[in-house]
Amino acid sequence: MRAVIQRVRESAVSVEERIVGQIGRGILVLLGVADGDTEKEADFLADKIIHLRIFEDDAGKMNRSLTDIGGELLVVSQFTLLGDCRKGRRPSFAHAAGPETANRLYEYFVSRVRETGVPVQTGRFRAMMDVRLVNDGPVTLILDSRR
């Protein structure tokens, strides 16, 4: 499972020009599910993301987590994170999980975060989405449950 996370001041995702998920201060998660991923990878990333200390404390150091600041999470499924561009000129998505498995693990990831009490908004699985964000910092990190 792979995630690109961005610390945001605000973020929103729209489908057909209608906002389906919107947050204030928090983290935008672009989440890709790989073939062979299980709940174990989703558990790992959910815990890592909500406790990752990427928000500044009073001294300006990245010392606070999403839970520390009472932030929100916007999770958007993005299978293109599993694209392999090493050969040719078109990405291969051979290592991305199939839609049924990917949706199940995406929903599982969201439910695990919600169980912690963190407010979560989502995009719409398999929809063409427009994502808007105000990147705070900017702070952008890539997490991979297999590395």
N, C-alpha and C positions, 0 to 999 in steps of 0.2 A: 504494500500500500504506500502510495506516495502522496505527499501534501506540500503545496506551496502555501505558506502562511504569510499574511501581511498585517502588520499592526496598523489599524485604521482609526481615524477620527470619526468616520462614518462610512457606511457601505450599503448598497442596495442591489438587488438583482431583479430584472424585469423579464417577463415573457409576453410577447405580443404587445409591448408598450404598457403593460400593467405591472406594477411592483408586486412581487410575490414574497419577498423577504427584504427586511431592512433593519439595520442596527446603527447604534451610535458608537461610542468608543469601545473598541475590542479588537477582534481578530477575524479577518476574512480567510477562510480555508478553502482552497481549491483542492479537491480530493479525487485521486485516481486509484482504482482498485485493480490490482494485477492478478493474472491467472495464478491460482494456487493460494491466494490470500484467504485467511480465516478470521474468525472473531478475535483470535490472539493478536493479530496485527492491528485490528481496529481498537482493541483495548489499549494496546501500547500507545498508539498515536493519540487517542482521546486523552489519556492520562498525561502524556508528554505535552500536548498543546495547551491544556488548561493550566498546567503548572510551570510552563516554561517562563522564566523570568526575563521578559522582554519589555516591560514597562518601567519607566523611570521612577526612582524614589525621590525624596526631598533633596538629596544631594546630586540628582541628575544621573545617577548610575542605573543601569538596567538591572533592577533588583526586585521587581514586583511581577507577580503573575496575573493572569486574567482573573483568577479567583480573588487575589489580593485587592484588585481595583474595582471589583464588582462589574467587570466588563461583559460584553456580549459576544456571541459567535455567529457568523454567517457562513454556512457550509454550502458549497456549490460543487456538484459532481462534475468531473472533468477527465474523461478517459484519455484525452490527448496528452496528459502528463506521462502516459506510458508509451508514447510514440518513440520509435527508434529511428533516428535520422542518420545512422552511420553509413548506410549504403544507399546509393541512388539519390534521387531528388524528391521523393515522396516518402513521408513517414510510414513505417510499418507499425500496425497496432496489434501484432500477433501475440504480444505478451499482456495485453489488457484482458481483464476478466470479461466473460460474456455478460450481456445485459441483465439476466436474471440474478446471477451471483453478485454482480456489481451493485445492483439496486438493493439487494438484501443486506450486503455489508455496509453500504452507504447509510441505509436506514438504521442498522445496528449501531454504527458509529454515532449517529445523531442521538439515538436513544441513550447510549452510554454517557454522553455529555449532559443530556437533560437530567439524568439521574443524579448528577452532582449538584444540580441547582443552578447551573449556568444557563442564562437565557439563550436560546438557540433559534435562529431563523434559517430557512433553507431556500435553495433554488428549486427547480422542478426537474427531476431526473429525466434524461433523454430529450429535454426541450432545448430549442435554440434560445439562449439567454443573453441578455446584455447585463454586464456587471459594471457598476459604478463604484468608485471608492476614492476616498481622500486618504492616501497613504501617509501615516504618521512617522516621520523620521527622515527619509523612508527606512522602514525596517521590513525586510523580506527575507524569509528563510525557507530552505527546502529540507523536508524531513522524509526519510524513507525507512519504513519499518524493517527492511531487510539489511540495512547497513548500519 
